Amino acid sequence: MWSILAEHQHIMQFVLQVARVAATLALVTVIFVPLEAAFPVRREKVFYKGWATNLVWYLISSASAVIVLAPAAAIVGWGVHAVLPEALTGASAALPLWARMIAAMVVGEVGFYWGHRLCHQIPWLWRFHAVHHSAEHISFLVNSRMHPVDAVFTRMSGLVLLYATGLASPVGPNPNLIPTLILLIGGLWSYFIHANVRWRLGPLEEVIASPAFHHWHHTREDHRDHNYASMLPFMDRLFGTFYLPRHWPAEYGVTKPISDSLTGQIIDPFLGEPHPQKAS
């Protein structure tokens, strides 16, 4: 069997991708299901309404990351490298890896913040982003409840800045290392901030995003359109969208429900329906 896989590298790559997706799902499930049971914001069943839809979205998001996001990132990386002067894209090349990684976390967050905020302010983008906000029960799997158009746009918003500043480069040793680490760290933290876990981080909530910080981003009406950052709340402090009281949101979701069916959630945004709300 292994000799067959060795002779057909594309099969081996597929098997490895399936294994990675399954391992990630198993890991976050083992971590967050017990935490959500022990420290819930709201007491819910393990198999709450909508969990199966979220699970399928996890599979769709995992597939779109490989099929759409990876090629798009490669094209953008080479395009930025070809268009911008080397003095700009190569400015960060001399930095040690740890310094580049820290800078990349901040620069990538700037891009993600504005990409995310535009998804709330531009009606066409909101139609796709509303799929993520339609969840009325917030749990770790809601992290993956993202339309592929929405997922690619928000992630590319951060990656473009990384390539433009030279913190990520399509040439040189390990060209995919920093973008991969940024997406990996951000993705894993995003499971935490979506979790139905009543944990507050005290003074650290000004430094790193917490479940409470992001749950307020999912509020149905009360102070919606706040807390756009994925990991660094000072972005919202800087741009005037920070909101974090001591209590938790009363309701989650959108003001006008979207389709409950997976097919509707995938197709309706392309048709201009539904248009649940125009973000303020």
Residue pairs with C-beta under 8 A, 6 or more apart in sequence:
4 11
5 11
5 12
5 15
6 12
17 66
21 59
21 62
24 62
25 58
28 140
28 188
28 191
31 191
32 139
32 140
32 191
32 192
32 195
32 197
33 46
35 195
35 197
36 44
36 139
36 140
36 195
36 196
36 197
37 46
39 197
39 198
39 199
40 196
40 197
40 198
41 138
41 196
41 197
41 198
41 211
41 215
41 248
42 137
42 196
44 137
44 139
44 196
48 137
48 139
49 136
49 137
50 135
50 136
50 137
51 139
51 141
53 145
53 260
53 262
53 265
54 135
54 139
54 141
54 142
54 144
54 145
55 141
56 262
57 141
57 144
57 145
57 146
57 262
58 141
58 144
60 148
60 266
61 144
61 146
61 148
61 151
62 144
64 148
64 151
64 152
65 151
68 148
68 152
69 151
69 152
69 155
69 156
72 152
72 156
73 155
73 156
73 159
73 179
74 170
76 156
76 159
76 160
76 163
77 159
77 163
77 168
77 169
77 170
77 175
77 179
78 170
80 89
80 160
80 163
80 164
81 89
81 163
81 169
81 170
81 171
84 164
88 164
88 165
88 166
89 163
89 164
89 165
89 166
89 169
90 166
90 169
91 165
91 166
92 100
92 103
92 165
92 166
92 167
93 166
93 169
93 172
95 103
97 177
100 167
100 178
101 178
101 181
103 165
103 167
104 162
104 167
104 168
104 178
104 181
104 182
105 182
105 185
105 231
105 232
106 232
107 158
107 161
107 162
107 165
107 167
108 158
108 159
108 161
108 162
108 167
108 182
108 186
109 158
109 229
109 230
109 231
109 232
109 235
110 158
110 161
110 235
111 157
111 158
111 159
111 160
111 161
111 162
112 154
112 155
112 157
112 158
112 186
112 229
112 230
113 228
113 229
113 230
113 235
113 236
113 239
114 157
115 153
115 154
115 155
115 156
115 157
115 158
116 154
116 157
116 228
116 229
116 230
117 228
117 239
117 241
118 125
118 157
119 125
119 126
119 128
119 129
119 150
119 153
119 154
120 126
120 129
120 225
120 228
120 279
121 279
123 275
123 278
125 150
125 153
126 275
126 277
126 278
126 279
127 268
127 269
127 272
127 274
127 275
128 147
128 149
128 150
128 153
128 269
129 147
129 150
130 254
130 258
130 269
130 274
130 276
130 277
131 145
131 146
131 147
131 150
131 258
131 265
131 269
132 142
132 145
132 146
132 147
132 150
133 218
133 253
133 254
134 145
134 253
134 254
134 257
134 258
134 265
134 276
135 142
135 145
135 218
135 252
135 253
136 251
136 252
136 253
137 196
137 252
138 194
138 195
138 196
138 215
138 218
138 252
139 194
139 195
139 196
140 191
140 192
140 194
140 195
140 196
141 194
142 194
142 218
143 187
143 190
143 191
143 194
147 265
147 266
147 269
149 269
155 183
158 182
159 168
159 179
159 182
162 168
162 178
162 179
162 182
163 169
163 170
167 178
168 175
168 178
168 179
169 175
185 231
186 230
186 231
189 209
189 230
189 231
190 230
192 211
193 209
193 210
193 211
193 213
193 214
193 215
193 230
194 211
194 214
195 211
196 211
197 211
198 211
198 248
199 210
199 211
199 212
200 210
200 212
201 208
201 210
204 210
205 212
205 213
205 233
205 244
206 233
206 234
206 237
207 232
207 233
207 234
208 231
208 232
208 233
209 227
209 229
209 230
209 231
209 232
209 233
212 244
212 248
213 227
213 233
213 244
214 227
215 248
215 249
215 252
216 223
216 226
216 227
216 243
216 244
216 245
216 248
216 249
217 224
217 226
217 227
217 228
218 249
218 252
218 253
219 249
219 250
219 251
219 252
220 249
220 250
220 251
220 252
220 253
220 254
220 255
221 251
221 255
222 249
222 250
222 251
223 243
224 279
224 280
225 241
225 279
225 280
226 236
226 241
226 242
226 243
227 233
227 236
227 241
227 242
227 243
227 244
228 235
228 236
228 241
229 235
229 236
233 242
233 244
236 242
236 243
254 276
254 277
255 276
255 277
256 274
256 275
256 276
256 277
257 274
257 276
258 264
258 265
258 268
258 274
258 276
259 265
259 268
259 274
268 274
